[in-house]
Amino acid sequence: MPEPYGISSAGSFGIGNAYIITTLGDTDWNTAAGTIGLSYKVGDVFTAAVAGSGTGTARRLVNDSIGRIGGKLLADNLLRDGRDLAFDTDLLYLKISPKVADNVSAGSFQLGVRYKILTTGTTNFLLIGSLSNAPGTIFTATGPGTGTGTADRLDDVALDPNPQSGTGRGVGFNLDNPAYDLQVNSNIDANGFAATSAAYIANFVISNTNRISTNFGGINIFMTGLDPEARFDTLASSGVFFNENIIGSYTNQNIRIDSNAAGTIELQANTNATGNVFVTGNIGISGNLSKQGNLILGDDVIDGEGDLPENDTVNFAMPFNQSLIPGLDLGYDLGGSLGDSTRGRWAQLHSPSWNDINTIIASSATVSDQVFIGGALHEITTVQSNDDLILDADTGIYFIENTKWQDDTITNLLNTPLKISTTGTGYYRFAGTNAMLIPAGGDATRPVSPEIGDTRWNTDQGYLECFDGSVYVISTGGGIEVTTEIMEDLGHVYTLMLG
């Protein structure tokens, strides 16, 4: 920057001299500079064409070109008496390119020193502060490193904590306590920014205790781009930490995920729980519930240690019109162990219609603790030996094989004889004092194809007859009935014979 003189007022500008505007006033700066149509502002440099007029002021410069800055000249002229020049444009631009000091191998990197990767080798530079392992990447070392990689040490501001000493190539300011703060009205661009105690950026406070806070309000992190990411090695709070793909707790306190109000917590991928899952509300499942191992509903199982029932109750509130698919043995065990020698049972088993159940297969069954069905002889018996066994169809009809049992009538449903059979030397007995009713009819109604032993009452002949295989004979034996007429004839015969 040109070395300045004092401040001159408009009307006293020396023609041909270079000036930098300090106050605009009402001066016509186009006329003062001999220009047309330009919009001058504080900080603009011009060469006086006339002495000028008005209330504006400008500081005279040695020349109008960028010149050398150094030593006390920078402090005395730019910060004279602690006042700045109120420039609102960039007058000074300093750029210090890092100088390569020497080549360093992994294992010898110094903490806080900047390096540029020369060769990667077997070194993972990501572990010591670099954002990439590519050669040419500049990084500040966070450790000595390991492996066969090499890097060039950069000799810049980071290498010299006191640039005014002249041992480094950095740009610095006097380390004495300043009388005024350094204020910058535009952006500060820097490869590195170091603060001794704390850095204040807008509402952010970055302290040397590795703490980022705000003067007020929260901290909002917004990212832009097609695939924005915020990456952290470990994100930790006082109780919860985030490390790579792990969310953990420092203490034995619960980790709570709260969606607030009517919001939901949605897990979009497979979720594995290696521990227990406890739910105080309802569980709704729109898909399938699949379990390869045991599915236990209620963990207060029957253990036989106390009186039944146990504490847990499992209620199925929906109708079982779904399928219950059994295992490979095609069966269900409806009675678990009670913890002793007895088996549990279902108190009642209901079906709106037994026709809805195709087949019930049981080796044996006890009904109402009174009737036993099953056994080796396939019998239906009463559990108590002296109890009656009553088959009562109410107003219905019993059908047994090809017979129909209704009220006091047994009907043979086939066009074949109804047989009552015995085995061995058994015989048939009709107890009681009443009569047995047998078929009755005249000669014309005799069976067309009778069998030996067919017995009936002949209403025409007035006697009980039996078929002997050829003809019907009197069931009492051969001959005819002895009538009154026959007895009178026999009486006459005996009178004649005996006199």
Beta strands, then each sheet from edge to edge (+ up, - down):
strand 1: 4-9
strand 2: 18-23
strand 3: 45-47
strand 4: 57-61
strand 5: 99-105
strand 6: 114-119
strand 7: 138-140
strand 8: 150-155
strand 9: 198-201
strand 10: 204-207
strand 11: 211-214
strand 12: 234-236
strand 13: 240-243
strand 14: 246-249
strand 15: 364-367
strand 16: 371-374
strand 17: 379-382
strand 18: 398-400
strand 19: 403-406
strand 20: 409-412
strand 21: 440-441
strand 22: 455-458
strand 23: 463-467
strand 24: 472-474
sheet 1: 1+ 4- 2+ 3-
sheet 2: 5+ 8- 6+ 7-
sheet 3: 9+ 10- 11+
sheet 4: 12+ 13- 14+
sheet 5: 15+ 16- 17+
sheet 6: 18+ 19- 20+
sheet 7: 21+ 22+ 23- 24+
end
